[in-house]
Amino acid sequence: MKSEKEDYNIFSNLHEYKGLEIVRMNNQPGKSDINFCQSLGEKFGDSKHKIEKPCKQFLQLCTQYTVLKISNTFNDKNFCEIMNYWLNFDLREFNDKDKLELDFFPFMMTESNKKFKKLNCTLNLHKIEENELNNLQILYELYANFYKRFDTVYFPEKKFICKSGCFHKRECANIFNNNIDRCSSKNQSKFCDALKQFRHKYMDDTICSICPDITSLKPYPAEEQLEESGVADTDDSAMHMNHVTQESTNDHSATGKYTFIPIFLSITIGIFFTPLGDFLNSRIIKNKMMRNNLQTEDCESVLSNYETEQIFSEDTPYHIAYHSS
């Protein structure tokens, strides 16, 4: 993926700029703006019509900014980046980057700064590379369709009301699924990260009811690979453990079998064919006699010296024999 210079996380609150978007599309610039843009257009010869209209739209938006800001309908955190995106989008039919950098953007910066009394962001008008402009346009369309499902009501409190949600939700799914395949866990980019953020926002949305027959968003490749890797690692680990256990069991089993045979033969020969056998037999017989005598004495002692007591549990009698201390 090519180098990315732009900020891709500028459209998450795009609904707040709806009023600015309407003003941008109006073609009612002031007289001074018309004169400035016509003069600027002369620098571009036969392509001046591609320059004058975007120039007029941008400057009338700058003029209205202060009025719209007073109404507090938008957060100007991303205002400067969105303004630069809009201007580049309107200039997309003019492809001479060097000419724009030299004869358009510096003059537009000077003129627009005359209109802004105070900005909470740094306005940096510049030519956006074509591939990045295309990526930004994709993200813009995603968030535009996401918020077109709602009407924003500000009184008595700000809230969203769902409208025609399924049509725009389908558009979101189609745009996302047509572009997410460009991303992979091995090819990280700001554009793909922005797609991932949109997917989270889309999946977490509960304002509109569930729409039937809407294609689900494809999983983000890194998440998909992580899930597959986890399953594969678990399977490999289980297979390895089974293999090791099987080998260990087989080794012990074989060792036990082969070790047992010579031990058994040695004991058998020692008992039946050497003086050790006579000695062992005599000791075994003697021990048996001693145990029998002890068991007899113990039984007689116990039987001749005990007391009994009768207890009841749930109306059932039990007799307990015990030695008194």
Phi and psi in degrees as GROMACS dihedral restraints (atoms count N, CA, C in turn):
[ dihedral_restraints ]
;  ai    aj    ak    al  type     phi  dphi    fc
    3     4     5     6     1   -67.4    20    10
    4     5     6     7     1   162.8    20    10
    6     7     8     9     1   -59.1    20    10
    7     8     9    10     1   140.0    20    10
    9    10    11    12     1  -116.6    20    10
   10    11    12    13     1   120.3    20    10
   12    13    14    15     1  -104.2    20    10
   13    14    15    16     1   -20.4    20    10
   15    16    17    18     1   -88.1    20    10
   16    17    18    19     1   160.7    20    10
   18    19    20    21     1   -87.5    20    10
   19    20    21    22     1   122.9    20    10
   21    22    23    24     1   -97.7    20    10
   22    23    24    25     1    -5.0    20    10
   24    25    26    27     1  -104.3    20    10
   25    26    27    28     1    52.7    20    10
   27    28    29    30     1  -111.3    20    10
   28    29    30    31     1    -3.6    20    10
   30    31    32    33     1  -109.9    20    10
   31    32    33    34     1     5.6    20    10
   33    34    35    36     1   -64.2    20    10
   34    35    36    37     1   -25.8    20    10
   36    37    38    39     1  -115.0    20    10
   37    38    39    40     1    40.3    20    10
   39    40    41    42     1   -60.6    20    10
   40    41    42    43     1   -28.7    20    10
   42    43    44    45     1   -60.8    20    10
   43    44    45    46     1   -25.4    20    10
   45    46    47    48     1   -71.4    20    10
   46    47    48    49     1   -15.5    20    10
   48    49    50    51     1  -101.9    20    10
   49    50    51    52     1    14.4    20    10
   51    52    53    54     1   -60.1    20    10
   52    53    54    55     1   -41.6    20    10
   54    55    56    57     1   -63.6    20    10
   55    56    57    58     1   -39.4    20    10
   57    58    59    60     1   -66.4    20    10
   58    59    60    61     1   -36.5    20    10
   60    61    62    63     1   -63.5    20    10
   61    62    63    64     1   -40.8    20    10
   63    64    65    66     1   -63.3    20    10
   64    65    66    67     1   -43.6    20    10
   66    67    68    69     1   -63.5    20    10
   67    68    69    70     1   -40.2    20    10
   69    70    71    72     1   -59.8    20    10
   70    71    72    73     1   -35.2    20    10
   72    73    74    75     1   -82.2    20    10
   73    74    75    76     1   -11.7    20    10
   75    76    77    78     1   -71.1    20    10
   76    77    78    79     1   150.1    20    10
   78    79    80    81     1  -119.2    20    10
   79    80    81    82     1    62.2    20    10
   81    82    83    84     1  -131.6    20    10
   82    83    84    85     1    61.0    20    10
   84    85    86    87     1   -74.3    20    10
   85    86    87    88     1   158.9    20    10
   87    88    89    90     1   -73.6    20    10
   88    89    90    91     1   165.9    20    10
   90    91    92    93     1   -61.1    20    10
   91    92    93    94     1   -41.5    20    10
   93    94    95    96     1   -64.4    20    10
   94    95    96    97     1   -36.6    20    10
   96    97    98    99     1   -66.7    20    10
   97    98    99   100     1   -39.6    20    10
   99   100   101   102     1   -61.8    20    10
  100   101   102   103     1   -45.6    20    10
  102   103   104   105     1   -63.6    20    10
  103   104   105   106     1   -43.1    20    10
  105   106   107   108     1   -61.6    20    10
  106   107   108   109     1   -47.1    20    10
  108   109   110   111     1   -69.1    20    10
  109   110   111   112     1   -34.3    20    10
  111   112   113   114     1   -66.4    20    10
  112   113   114   115     1   -41.0    20    10
  114   115   116   117     1   -64.6    20    10
  115   116   117   118     1   -41.3    20    10
  117   118   119   120     1   -66.8    20    10
  118   119   120   121     1   -37.4    20    10
  120   121   122   123     1   -63.6    20    10
  121   122   123   124     1   -28.2    20    10
  123   124   125   126     1   -61.5    20    10
  124   125   126   127     1   -24.2    20    10
  126   127   128   129     1   -70.0    20    10
  127   128   129   130     1   -14.1    20    10
  129   130   131   132     1  -111.4    20    10
  130   131   132   133     1    11.7    20    10
  132   133   134   135     1    56.3    20    10
  133   134   135   136     1  -126.2    20    10
  135   136   137   138     1   -67.7    20    10
  136   137   138   139     1   -15.3    20    10
  138   139   140   141     1   -95.1    20    10
  139   140   141   142     1    12.4    20    10
  141   142   143   144     1   -61.6    20    10
  142   143   144   145     1   -29.6    20    10
  144   145   146   147     1   -67.0    20    10
  145   146   147   148     1   -23.8    20    10
  147   148   149   150     1   -78.0    20    10
  148   149   150   151     1   -12.2    20    10
  150   151   152   153     1  -104.3    20    10
  151   152   153   154     1   -41.4    20    10
  153   154   155   156     1   -64.5    20    10
  154   155   156   157     1   -45.2    20    10
  156   157   158   159     1   -64.0    20    10
  157   158   159   160     1   -50.7    20    10
  159   160   161   162     1   -59.1    20    10
  160   161   162   163     1   -35.4    20    10
  162   163   164   165     1   -61.8    20    10
  163   164   165   166     1   -48.1    20    10
  165   166   167   168     1   -63.5    20    10
  166   167   168   169     1   -44.0    20    10
  168   169   170   171     1   -62.1    20    10
  169   170   171   172     1   -41.7    20    10
  171   172   173   174     1   -67.7    20    10
  172   173   174   175     1   -44.3    20    10
  174   175   176   177     1   -69.6    20    10
  175   176   177   178     1   -34.3    20    10
  177   178   179   180     1   -69.2    20    10
  178   179   180   181     1   -30.2    20    10
  180   181   182   183     1   -68.1    20    10
  181   182   183   184     1   -40.7    20    10
  183   184   185   186     1   -62.0    20    10
  184   185   186   187     1   -38.4    20    10
  186   187   188   189     1   -64.2    20    10
  187   188   189   190     1   -38.9    20    10
  189   190   191   192     1   -85.2    20    10
  190   191   192   193     1    -9.5    20    10
  192   193   194   195     1   -56.2    20    10
  193   194   195   196     1   -48.8    20    10
  195   196   197   198     1   -61.1    20    10
  196   197   198   199     1   -41.6    20    10
  198   199   200   201     1   -63.1    20    10
  199   200   201   202     1   -45.8    20    10
  201   202   203   204     1   -68.1    20    10
  202   203   204   205     1   -33.6    20    10
  204   205   206   207     1   -67.3    20    10
  205   206   207   208     1   -35.7    20    10
  207   208   209   210     1   -61.9    20    10
  208   209   210   211     1   -34.5    20    10
  210   211   212   213     1   -71.8    20    10
  211   212   213   214     1   -10.9    20    10
  213   214   215   216     1    57.7    20    10
  214   215   216   217     1    41.7    20    10
  216   217   218   219     1   -94.4    20    10
  217   218   219   220     1    -1.9    20    10
  219   220   221   222     1  -150.5    20    10
  220   221   222   223     1   155.9    20    10
  222   223   224   225     1   -97.5    20    10
  223   224   225   226     1   120.0    20    10
  225   226   227   228     1   -85.7    20    10
  226   227   228   229     1    23.1    20    10
  228   229   230   231     1   -56.2    20    10
  229   230   231   232     1   -44.3    20    10
  231   232   233   234     1  -106.7    20    10
  232   233   234   235     1    13.5    20    10
  234   235   236   237     1   -58.2    20    10
  235   236   237   238     1   -46.5    20    10
  237   238   239   240     1   -63.8    20    10
  238   239   240   241     1   -41.8    20    10
  240   241   242   243     1   -68.0    20    10
  241   242   243   244     1   -39.1    20    10
  243   244   245   246     1   -68.0    20    10
  244   245   246   247     1   -38.3    20    10
  246   247   248   249     1   -60.6    20    10
  247   248   249   250     1   -43.4    20    10
  249   250   251   252     1   -66.3    20    10
  250   251   252   253     1   -37.0    20    10
  252   253   254   255     1   -63.7    20    10
  253   254   255   256     1   -47.6    20    10
  255   256   257   258     1   -57.8    20    10
  256   257   258   259     1   -44.4    20    10
  258   259   260   261     1   -63.6    20    10
  259   260   261   262     1   -43.1    20    10
  261   262   263   264     1   -66.3    20    10
  262   263   264   265     1   -37.5    20    10
  264   265   266   267     1   -63.3    20    10
  265   266   267   268     1   -41.2    20    10
  267   268   269   270     1   -70.9    20    10
  268   269   270   271     1   -20.1    20    10
  270   271   272   273     1   -98.3    20    10
  271   272   273   274     1     8.4    20    10
  273   274   275   276     1   -61.8    20    10
  274   275   276   277     1   -20.1    20    10
  276   277   278   279     1   -81.2    20    10
  277   278   279   280     1    -9.1    20    10
  279   280   281   282     1  -108.1    20    10
  280   281   282   283     1   114.5    20    10
  282   283   284   285     1  -104.0    20    10
  283   284   285   286     1     2.9    20    10
  285   286   287   288     1   -81.7    20    10
  286   287   288   289     1    91.0    20    10
  288   289   290   291     1   -60.8    20    10
  289   290   291   292     1   -45.8    20    10
  291   292   293   294     1   -61.5    20    10
  292   293   294   295     1   -40.3    20    10
  294   295   296   297     1   -64.7    20    10
  295   296   297   298     1   -40.8    20    10
  297   298   299   300     1   -65.8    20    10
  298   299   300   301     1   -43.3    20    10
  300   301   302   303     1   -64.8    20    10
  301   302   303   304     1   -32.1    20    10
  303   304   305   306     1   -87.8    20    10
  304   305   306   307     1   -44.5    20    10
  306   307   308   309     1  -115.2    20    10
  307   308   309   310     1    -1.0    20    10
  309   310   311   312     1  -119.1    20    10
  310   311   312   313     1   -62.1    20    10
  312   313   314   315     1   -61.8    20    10
  313   314   315   316     1   -41.2    20    10
  315   316   317   318     1   -60.6    20    10
  316   317   318   319     1   -40.3    20    10
  318   319   320   321     1   -70.5    20    10
  319   320   321   322     1   -37.1    20    10
  321   322   323   324     1   -67.4    20    10
  322   323   324   325     1   -36.0    20    10
  324   325   326   327     1   -61.9    20    10
  325   326   327   328     1   -46.7    20    10
  327   328   329   330     1   -62.8    20    10
  328   329   330   331     1   -45.4    20    10
  330   331   332   333     1   -70.0    20    10
  331   332   333   334     1   -40.4    20    10
  333   334   335   336     1   -69.1    20    10
  334   335   336   337     1   -35.8    20    10
  336   337   338   339     1   -66.3    20    10
  337   338   339   340     1   -21.5    20    10
  339   340   341   342     1   -67.7    20    10
  340   341   342   343     1   -26.9    20    10
  342   343   344   345     1   -90.7    20    10
  343   344   345   346     1   -28.1    20    10
  345   346   347   348     1   -83.2    20    10
  346   347   348   349     1   118.4    20    10
  348   349   350   351     1   -78.3    20    10
  349   350   351   352     1   -37.7    20    10
  351   352   353   354     1  -157.6    20    10
  352   353   354   355     1   129.7    20    10
  354   355   356   357     1  -120.4    20    10
  355   356   357   358     1   141.9    20    10
  357   358   359   360     1   -95.0    20    10
  358   359   360   361     1    14.6    20    10
  360   361   362   363     1  -144.7    20    10
  361   362   363   364     1   168.1    20    10
  363   364   365   366     1   -97.8    20    10
  364   365   366   367     1   115.1    20    10
  366   367   368   369     1   -78.7    20    10
  367   368   369   370     1   121.8    20    10
  369   370   371   372     1  -132.3    20    10
  370   371   372   373     1    86.6    20    10
  372   373   374   375     1   -76.5    20    10
  373   374   375   376     1   124.7    20    10
  375   376   377   378     1  -157.0    20    10
  376   377   378   379     1   163.5    20    10
  378   379   380   381     1   -77.3    20    10
  379   380   381   382     1   125.6    20    10
  381   382   383   384     1   -88.5    20    10
  382   383   384   385     1   133.1    20    10
  384   385   386   387     1   -57.7    20    10
  385   386   387   388     1   147.5    20    10
  387   388   389   390     1   -58.0    20    10
  388   389   390   391     1   -44.6    20    10
  390   391   392   393     1   -65.5    20    10
  391   392   393   394     1   -35.0    20    10
  393   394   395   396     1   -74.5    20    10
  394   395   396   397     1   -35.2    20    10
  396   397   398   399     1   -62.8    20    10
  397   398   399   400     1   -39.3    20    10
  399   400   401   402     1   -63.8    20    10
  400   401   402   403     1   -41.8    20    10
  402   403   404   405     1   -65.3    20    10
  403   404   405   406     1   -42.6    20    10
  405   406   407   408     1   -64.0    20    10
  406   407   408   409     1   -36.1    20    10
  408   409   410   411     1   -64.8    20    10
  409   410   411   412     1   -37.9    20    10
  411   412   413   414     1   -61.8    20    10
  412   413   414   415     1   -47.2    20    10
  414   415   416   417     1   -65.1    20    10
  415   416   417   418     1   -38.3    20    10
  417   418   419   420     1   -60.9    20    10
  418   419   420   421     1   -45.3    20    10
  420   421   422   423     1   -65.9    20    10
  421   422   423   424     1   -35.9    20    10
  423   424   425   426     1   -60.8    20    10
  424   425   426   427     1   -52.0    20    10
  426   427   428   429     1   -72.5    20    10
  427   428   429   430     1   -31.9    20    10
  429   430   431   432     1   -62.6    20    10
  430   431   432   433     1   -45.5    20    10
  432   433   434   435     1   -69.4    20    10
  433   434   435   436     1   -35.2    20    10
  435   436   437   438     1   -59.7    20    10
  436   437   438   439     1   -44.7    20    10
  438   439   440   441     1   -86.1    20    10
  439   440   441   442     1   -16.1    20    10
  441   442   443   444     1   -68.2    20    10
  442   443   444   445     1   -13.7    20    10
  444   445   446   447     1   -73.9    20    10
  445   446   447   448     1   -13.5    20    10
  447   448   449   450     1  -118.5    20    10
  448   449   450   451     1   153.3    20    10
  450   451   452   453     1  -106.9    20    10
  451   452   453   454     1   136.1    20    10
  453   454   455   456     1   -97.1    20    10
  454   455   456   457     1   122.2    20    10
  456   457   458   459     1  -108.7    20    10
  457   458   459   460     1   129.3    20    10
  459   460   461   462     1  -102.7    20    10
  460   461   462   463     1   -14.0    20    10
  462   463   464   465     1  -127.8    20    10
  463   464   465   466     1   137.3    20    10
  465   466   467   468     1   -75.8    20    10
  466   467   468   469     1   -12.9    20    10
  468   469   470   471     1  -146.1    20    10
  469   470   471   472     1   158.8    20    10
  471   472   473   474     1   -73.2    20    10
  472   473   474   475     1   126.7    20    10
  474   475   476   477     1  -157.2    20    10
  475   476   477   478     1   164.4    20    10
  477   478   479   480     1  -105.0    20    10
  478   479   480   481     1   139.6    20    10
  480   481   482   483     1  -120.0    20    10
  481   482   483   484     1   128.0    20    10
  483   484   485   486     1   -72.3    20    10
  484   485   486   487     1   140.3    20    10
  486   487   488   489     1  -148.9    20    10
  487   488   489   490     1   142.2    20    10
  489   490   491   492     1    34.8    20    10
  490   491   492   493     1    45.7    20    10
  492   493   494   495     1   -66.2    20    10
  493   494   495   496     1   -38.0    20    10
  495   496   497   498     1   -68.4    20    10
  496   497   498   499     1   -37.5    20    10
  498   499   500   501     1   -60.9    20    10
  499   500   501   502     1   -49.7    20    10
  501   502   503   504     1   -74.6    20    10
  502   503   504   505     1   -28.5    20    10
  504   505   506   507     1   -66.3    20    10
  505   506   507   508     1   -37.3    20    10
  507   508   509   510     1   -63.8    20    10
  508   509   510   511     1   -39.8    20    10
  510   511   512   513     1   -62.3    20    10
  511   512   513   514     1   -42.1    20    10
  513   514   515   516     1   -58.9    20    10
  514   515   516   517     1   -46.9    20    10
  516   517   518   519     1   -62.2    20    10
  517   518   519   520     1   -42.5    20    10
  519   520   521   522     1   -65.0    20    10
  520   521   522   523     1   -45.6    20    10
  522   523   524   525     1   -64.0    20    10
  523   524   525   526     1   -45.2    20    10
  525   526   527   528     1   -63.4    20    10
  526   527   528   529     1   -50.1    20    10
  528   529   530   531     1   -66.0    20    10
  529   530   531   532     1   -26.5    20    10
  531   532   533   534     1   -77.2    20    10
  532   533   534   535     1   -11.1    20    10
  534   535   536   537     1  -122.3    20    10
  535   536   537   538     1   -18.8    20    10
  537   538   539   540     1   -68.3    20    10
  538   539   540   541     1   -23.3    20    10
  540   541   542   543     1   -66.8    20    10
  541   542   543   544     1   -14.0    20    10
  543   544   545   546     1   -73.5    20    10
  544   545   546   547     1   -13.2    20    10
  546   547   548   549     1  -101.1    20    10
  547   548   549   550     1   154.2    20    10
  549   550   551   552     1  -156.1    20    10
  550   551   552   553     1   164.6    20    10
  552   553   554   555     1   -66.2    20    10
  553   554   555   556     1   -21.6    20    10
  555   556   557   558     1   -93.2    20    10
  556   557   558   559     1    -3.4    20    10
  558   559   560   561     1  -131.3    20    10
  559   560   561   562     1    68.5    20    10
  561   562   563   564     1   -73.1    20    10
  562   563   564   565     1   143.5    20    10
  564   565   566   567     1  -156.1    20    10
  565   566   567   568     1   161.5    20    10
  567   568   569   570     1   -65.6    20    10
  568   569   570   571     1   -35.2    20    10
  570   571   572   573     1   -62.9    20    10
  571   572   573   574     1   -45.5    20    10
  573   574   575   576     1   -67.5    20    10
  574   575   576   577     1   -37.3    20    10
  576   577   578   579     1   -62.1    20    10
  577   578   579   580     1   -38.1    20    10
  579   580   581   582     1   -67.6    20    10
  580   581   582   583     1   -37.6    20    10
  582   583   584   585     1   -62.3    20    10
  583   584   585   586     1   -40.2    20    10
  585   586   587   588     1   -62.8    20    10
  586   587   588   589     1   -43.0    20    10
  588   589   590   591     1   -63.2    20    10
  589   590   591   592     1   -39.8    20    10
  591   592   593   594     1   -63.9    20    10
  592   593   594   595     1   -41.2    20    10
  594   595   596   597     1   -59.1    20    10
  595   596   597   598     1   -42.0    20    10
  597   598   599   600     1   -61.9    20    10
  598   599   600   601     1   -43.0    20    10
  600   601   602   603     1   -64.6    20    10
  601   602   603   604     1   -42.8    20    10
  603   604   605   606     1   -63.5    20    10
  604   605   606   607     1   -44.8    20    10
  606   607   608   609     1   -70.5    20    10
  607   608   609   610     1   -29.7    20    10
  609   610   611   612     1   -84.0    20    10
  610   611   612   613     1    -8.3    20    10
  612   613   614   615     1   -67.5    20    10
  613   614   615   616     1   129.3    20    10
  615   616   617   618     1  -127.1    20    10
  616   617   618   619     1     9.5    20    10
  618   619   620   621     1   -70.6    20    10
  619   620   621   622     1   -46.2    20    10
  621   622   623   624     1   -96.5    20    10
  622   623   624   625     1   150.7    20    10
  624   625   626   627     1   -69.0    20    10
  625   626   627   628     1   165.0    20    10
  627   628   629   630     1   -65.7    20    10
  628   629   630   631     1   135.1    20    10
  630   631   632   633     1   -99.6    20    10
  631   632   633   634     1   131.3    20    10
  633   634   635   636     1   -74.4    20    10
  634   635   636   637     1   153.0    20    10
  636   637   638   639     1    61.1    20    10
  637   638   639   640     1    29.5    20    10
  639   640   641   642     1  -100.0    20    10
  640   641   642   643     1   126.8    20    10
  642   643   644   645     1   -63.3    20    10
  643   644   645   646     1   134.2    20    10
  645   646   647   648     1   -70.3    20    10
  646   647   648   649     1   152.0    20    10
  648   649   650   651     1   -69.7    20    10
  649   650   651   652     1   138.1    20    10
  651   652   653   654     1   -65.8    20    10
  652   653   654   655     1   149.1    20    10
  654   655   656   657     1   -68.3    20    10
  655   656   657   658     1   151.3    20    10
  657   658   659   660     1   -68.0    20    10
  658   659   660   661     1   132.0    20    10
  660   661   662   663     1   -53.3    20    10
  661   662   663   664     1   -40.1    20    10
  663   664   665   666     1   -63.4    20    10
  664   665   666   667     1   -40.7    20    10
  666   667   668   669     1   -66.8    20    10
  667   668   669   670     1   -40.9    20    10
  669   670   671   672     1   -63.0    20    10
  670   671   672   673     1   -44.5    20    10
  672   673   674   675     1   -67.7    20    10
  673   674   675   676     1   -35.9    20    10
  675   676   677   678     1   -62.8    20    10
  676   677   678   679     1   -42.7    20    10
  678   679   680   681     1   -63.3    20    10
  679   680   681   682     1   -45.4    20    10
  681   682   683   684     1   -64.0    20    10
  682   683   684   685     1   -40.2    20    10
  684   685   686   687     1   -64.5    20    10
  685   686   687   688     1   -39.0    20    10
  687   688   689   690     1   -62.9    20    10
  688   689   690   691     1   -42.9    20    10
  690   691   692   693     1   -65.3    20    10
  691   692   693   694     1   -43.1    20    10
  693   694   695   696     1   -65.0    20    10
  694   695   696   697     1   -42.6    20    10
  696   697   698   699     1   -62.7    20    10
  697   698   699   700     1   -40.5    20    10
  699   700   701   702     1   -63.2    20    10
  700   701   702   703     1   -45.4    20    10
  702   703   704   705     1   -63.0    20    10
  703   704   705   706     1   -44.3    20    10
  705   706   707   708     1   -63.2    20    10
  706   707   708   709     1   -41.4    20    10
  708   709   710   711     1   -63.6    20    10
  709   710   711   712     1   -43.4    20    10
  711   712   713   714     1   -63.8    20    10
  712   713   714   715     1   -42.7    20    10
  714   715   716   717     1   -63.4    20    10
  715   716   717   718     1   -40.3    20    10
  717   718   719   720     1   -65.4    20    10
  718   719   720   721     1   -43.5    20    10
  720   721   722   723     1   -63.6    20    10
  721   722   723   724     1   -42.6    20    10
  723   724   725   726     1   -61.7    20    10
  724   725   726   727     1   -39.9    20    10
  726   727   728   729     1   -64.9    20    10
  727   728   729   730     1   -45.8    20    10
  729   730   731   732     1   -64.6    20    10
  730   731   732   733     1   -43.2    20    10
  732   733   734   735     1   -62.5    20    10
  733   734   735   736     1   -42.4    20    10
  735   736   737   738     1   -63.1    20    10
  736   737   738   739     1   -43.9    20    10
  738   739   740   741     1   -63.5    20    10
  739   740   741   742     1   -42.9    20    10
  741   742   743   744     1   -62.5    20    10
  742   743   744   745     1   -43.5    20    10
  744   745   746   747     1   -62.9    20    10
  745   746   747   748     1   -45.0    20    10
  747   748   749   750     1   -63.0    20    10
  748   749   750   751     1   -42.2    20    10
  750   751   752   753     1   -63.3    20    10
  751   752   753   754     1   -46.2    20    10
  753   754   755   756     1   -65.3    20    10
  754   755   756   757     1   -40.9    20    10
  756   757   758   759     1   -61.9    20    10
  757   758   759   760     1   -46.0    20    10
  759   760   761   762     1   -66.0    20    10
  760   761   762   763     1   -43.2    20    10
  762   763   764   765     1   -61.9    20    10
  763   764   765   766     1   -41.5    20    10
  765   766   767   768     1   -62.6    20    10
  766   767   768   769     1   -43.8    20    10
  768   769   770   771     1   -64.9    20    10
  769   770   771   772     1   -46.4    20    10
  771   772   773   774     1   -74.9    20    10
  772   773   774   775     1   -28.0    20    10
  774   775   776   777     1   -76.0    20    10
  775   776   777   778     1   -33.9    20    10
  777   778   779   780     1   -65.4    20    10
  778   779   780   781     1   -35.7    20    10
  780   781   782   783     1   -62.1    20    10
  781   782   783   784     1   -53.5    20    10
  783   784   785   786     1   -66.0    20    10
  784   785   786   787     1   -32.8    20    10
  786   787   788   789     1   -64.6    20    10
  787   788   789   790     1   -44.9    20    10
  789   790   791   792     1   -61.3    20    10
  790   791   792   793     1   -43.4    20    10
  792   793   794   795     1   -64.4    20    10
  793   794   795   796     1   -40.6    20    10
  795   796   797   798     1   -64.1    20    10
  796   797   798   799     1   -42.4    20    10
  798   799   800   801     1   -65.7    20    10
  799   800   801   802     1   -43.5    20    10
  801   802   803   804     1   -60.5    20    10
  802   803   804   805     1   -46.6    20    10
  804   805   806   807     1   -64.1    20    10
  805   806   807   808     1   -40.6    20    10
  807   808   809   810     1   -64.3    20    10
  808   809   810   811     1   -36.6    20    10
  810   811   812   813     1   -75.4    20    10
  811   812   813   814     1   -43.8    20    10
  813   814   815   816     1   -93.0    20    10
  814   815   816   817     1   -18.5    20    10
  816   817   818   819     1  -126.7    20    10
  817   818   819   820     1    15.5    20    10
  819   820   821   822     1  -138.9    20    10
  820   821   822   823     1   164.2    20    10
  822   823   824   825     1   -60.2    20    10
  823   824   825   826     1   -19.8    20    10
  825   826   827   828     1   -59.1    20    10
  826   827   828   829     1   -32.9    20    10
  828   829   830   831     1   -63.4    20    10
  829   830   831   832     1   -44.2    20    10
  831   832   833   834     1   -62.8    20    10
  832   833   834   835     1   -41.4    20    10
  834   835   836   837     1   -63.6    20    10
  835   836   837   838     1   -44.0    20    10
  837   838   839   840     1   -65.2    20    10
  838   839   840   841     1   -41.5    20    10
  840   841   842   843     1   -61.5    20    10
  841   842   843   844     1   -42.1    20    10
  843   844   845   846     1   -65.7    20    10
  844   845   846   847     1   -38.6    20    10
  846   847   848   849     1   -67.2    20    10
  847   848   849   850     1   -38.9    20    10
  849   850   851   852     1   -63.7    20    10
  850   851   852   853     1   -44.5    20    10
  852   853   854   855     1   -63.9    20    10
  853   854   855   856     1   -43.3    20    10
  855   856   857   858     1   -61.9    20    10
  856   857   858   859     1   -42.8    20    10
  858   859   860   861     1   -64.3    20    10
  859   860   861   862     1   -40.0    20    10
  861   862   863   864     1   -59.8    20    10
  862   863   864   865     1   -42.6    20    10
  864   865   866   867     1   -64.2    20    10
  865   866   867   868     1   -43.1    20    10
  867   868   869   870     1   -62.8    20    10
  868   869   870   871     1   -41.6    20    10
  870   871   872   873     1   -65.3    20    10
  871   872   873   874     1   -39.4    20    10
  873   874   875   876     1   -63.2    20    10
  874   875   876   877     1   -42.5    20    10
  876   877   878   879     1   -63.6    20    10
  877   878   879   880     1   -42.8    20    10
  879   880   881   882     1   -64.8    20    10
  880   881   882   883     1   -42.6    20    10
  882   883   884   885     1   -63.7    20    10
  883   884   885   886     1   -37.5    20    10
  885   886   887   888     1   -65.8    20    10
  886   887   888   889     1   -46.9    20    10
  888   889   890   891     1   -62.0    20    10
  889   890   891   892     1   -41.2    20    10
  891   892   893   894     1   -64.5    20    10
  892   893   894   895     1   -42.9    20    10
  894   895   896   897     1   -63.6    20    10
  895   896   897   898     1   -42.8    20    10
  897   898   899   900     1   -64.1    20    10
  898   899   900   901     1   -40.7    20    10
  900   901   902   903     1   -63.5    20    10
  901   902   903   904     1   -42.5    20    10
  903   904   905   906     1   -68.0    20    10
  904   905   906   907     1   -43.2    20    10
  906   907   908   909     1   -70.4    20    10
  907   908   909   910     1   -26.7    20    10
  909   910   911   912     1   -90.7    20    10
  910   911   912   913     1    -4.9    20    10
  912   913   914   915     1  -142.0    20    10
  913   914   915   916     1    71.8    20    10
  915   916   917   918     1  -146.4    20    10
  916   917   918   919     1   161.5    20    10
  918   919   920   921     1  -121.4    20    10
  919   920   921   922     1   157.4    20    10
  921   922   923   924     1  -122.9    20    10
  922   923   924   925     1   155.2    20    10
  924   925   926   927     1  -145.7    20    10
  925   926   927   928     1   137.4    20    10
  927   928   929   930     1  -102.9    20    10
  928   929   930   931     1   127.6    20    10
  930   931   932   933     1  -126.5    20    10
  931   932   933   934     1   162.2    20    10
  933   934   935   936     1  -121.3    20    10
  934   935   936   937     1   140.2    20    10
  936   937   938   939     1  -134.9    20    10
  937   938   939   940     1   114.1    20    10
  939   940   941   942     1    54.5    20    10
  940   941   942   943     1    46.9    20    10
  942   943   944   945     1    66.8    20    10
  943   944   945   946     1    13.4    20    10
  945   946   947   948     1  -107.6    20    10
  946   947   948   949     1   123.3    20    10
  948   949   950   951     1   -78.1    20    10
  949   950   951   952     1   141.7    20    10
  951   952   953   954     1  -130.8    20    10
  952   953   954   955     1   134.5    20    10
  954   955   956   957     1  -103.4    20    10
  955   956   957   958     1   125.1    20    10
  957   958   959   960     1  -117.0    20    10
  958   959   960   961     1   125.7    20    10
  960   961   962   963     1   -99.8    20    10
  961   962   963   964     1   137.1    20    10
  963   964   965   966     1  -155.8    20    10
  964   965   966   967     1   159.0    20    10
  966   967   968   969     1   -85.7    20    10
  967   968   969   970     1   135.6    20    10
  969   970   971   972     1   -80.7    20    10
  970   971   972   973     1   147.8    20    10
